[in-house]
Amino acid sequence: MDVDAASLFPAATNSTGTTGAELTDDNLIQARTLLRNQAAPRPWYICVPPATYSGFLKLEKFTNMLYVGTDEGGTAVEEARVGKIYGADVYESQLLSGTAPNATGAFWSKTHYFKAIQRQPTTHTWYSPLDLSWVVSMDSIYGMFERLEADEAAAATTNSSNWSVKALCVK
């Protein structure tokens, strides 16, 4: 499910950053401006690969407590949340699209993407006496989608609320 969700990021219309390079402070400010220009509701999220997140550690606004305040504690281990910058929770993931050194992350509003689950993951197990082992499989019915709204043209459905910014970065 995480890989399917991350595969939606490259389709975003707006983009910031340079493929194969770390995101700069100016890139993050540009992404924030693009969301504000579209009146994107909060909460906001940023998801980047490890190399790009390591680049964030060079930004004082990301590491200095005067800018980020106090952390609630435990969220990095429990939910992969590793920080907050420009009002957005930042997540680090190795599952983002791209072949090193290129990657695509995103800066988006919570309501831009959604997950629809028809059935929760179900685990199936059985013991195979011929293999002397357990066989385990899982299945689920779900989908990852962008929020679509009807635009002003008749019979047209487009992503008129463009509340996501593609972040071109380094993997």
N, C-alpha and C positions, 0 to 999 in steps of 0.2 A: 504494500500500500504506500509506503514511503517513497519508493522509486517512482510509482505512478504519479504521485503528487508532485514530486520534483520535476517530472517530465513536462509539466504544464508551464514551468517558468520560462523556457525559451520562446514561447508563443506570445509573451507580453509585447504590446505595441511600443510602449515607452522603454527606453534603455539608458543605462549610464555605465561608465567605466570603460576599460579597455581589455579586450580578450588577452589572457596570459599575463596580466599585471594586477598588482594589489589595488584594491579600492582606496581612493584617497578621501580625505575629509570633504573635499569639494564634490566628489561623486555622491557621497551620502547626503549632502545638503541638496544637491540637484534632485536626487530621488525623492527626498522629503518634499521639495517644492512641487514636483510633478504630482505627488499625491494630494497636496494641499490645493493645487489648482483644479483638481478633479473633485474636491470636497469629499475625499475619502474618509469615512468614519473610522474612529479608533475602536479597538486596539490595532496597532501596527506591528508587523513582524519582519525580521530580516533573517534569511537563511543563507549561509555561505560555506564553502569548503574549508578544511583546516588551514591551508596555506593563506587564504584570504583572512581568516580569523586571526592568524598570527600577525598579519599586517595591521589589524586593528589595534594590537597591543602596542604599536608604535604611536598611536594617537592618544594624546593626554586626555582628551575629552572622554575617551572610552575607559581609561584606567584610573584617573584621578577622582577621589571620593568627593571633591568639591563639585564635580559635574554629575556623577552618577548616583550619589547618595549611598544609603546602606542597602545591602542585599538581604533578602528574606532568609537566605541560607538553604542549602540542600537542593535547590532547583537544578543545578548543573548535572548532578548525579541522577536525579529522579526524572527529569524531563528534557535533558540536553540543553537547557537554557544556560547560556554562558555569560550573559551581560545585557546591558540596555544602553542604547545610544539614540539620541534624537527622538525620544519617546517611543522607541520600538524595542521589543524584546529580540535579542539576537540569539540565533541557534546555529550550531556548527554541525555539518553532516558530510559524511563521505559518500553519500548516495546521490549527489547532484549530477546533472548532465554535463558531459564534456570529457574530452580526452586530454590528459595532462600535456602541456601546462594550461590548457584552456578550460574554463568552467563557466557555468551560468547559475547564479544565485538569484535571489529576488528580495525586494522590499515591497510589502503589500499590506492591504487592509484585510482584517479578518473576514469580512463579508465578501471578498472577491472570489475566493476558492471555497468549495465545499465538497464533502465526502458523503456519498449516499451508500448505505449498507442495507442490502436486502436480508442478509443473513450473517450473523457473527461467525468468525472462524470456528470451524468444527474440526476436532482432532479424531483421527481414526487410527487404531492400532490393532495389530494381530501378531501372534507368534507364528513364525514359519519354521516348522520342525526340520525341513529340508536344508534350510540355511542356518539353523541353530541361532536365530536372531529375531528381534522384534522389527516389524516393519511399521513405520509411522508416516502418516500423510495428513495434510491439512487442506481444507478448502473453504472458500468464502465467496459470496456474491456481493460485489461492491463496485463503485465507480468514483472517479475523481473528475471534477468538472469546474469550469469557470462560471461565474454568475452571468447570465445573459438577460438582457432586457430588450423589449421591443424599442426600436429607434423611431424617428419621426416618419420614415418612409413606410408606405403601405406594404404589408406582407413581408417585412424584413425583421430579422432578429439578429442583433449584433451585440457585442460587448460594449454597450454605450456607457456603462459605468466602469471606466478603465482605472481600477484601483490597484494596479500592480505595476512595478517597475522591474524590468529585467536588469540584473546586475552582472555585467561581464567582468570576469575576474580570473584569478589564478587558482589552479587546483593543486 
